[in-house]
Amino acid sequence: MAKKKKYIVYSTNPDFNFVDEEEAQETLQPNDQNLYVSIDRKQRGGKEVTLVEGFAGNPDDLKDLAKFLKGKCGVGGSVKDGNILIQGKHKEKVFDLLISQGYKVKKKGGN
């Protein structure tokens, strides 16, 4: 587990209320999410990755979804900048898996 960062906040405003960004972000239900699945080769030495974009919610839920997809595809991957990266060309399989989980999914790009 990653250690939680502690912030020191000082304000002269007596009504100031500190809100932790991670706790404030609530994950939408799968049928309210609009996800996009595409194949990406940019900045990866010509290797292909399946990219899932558009997830709105808690970073822990995003990591759980990435773990589920990586396990079902039998490959590695990561979560970067709010996107899920799955190693290899698994656009159709990831699309079908997300549909089966109740997400609204669109394919993006040609391949």
Secondary structure, DSSP 8 states (H G I E B T S, - for coil): -----------S-TT-----HHHH-----GGG-EEEEEEE-TTTTT--EEEEE---S-HHHHHHHHHHHHHHHTS-EEEETTEEEEESS-HHHHHHHHHHTT-EEEE-S--
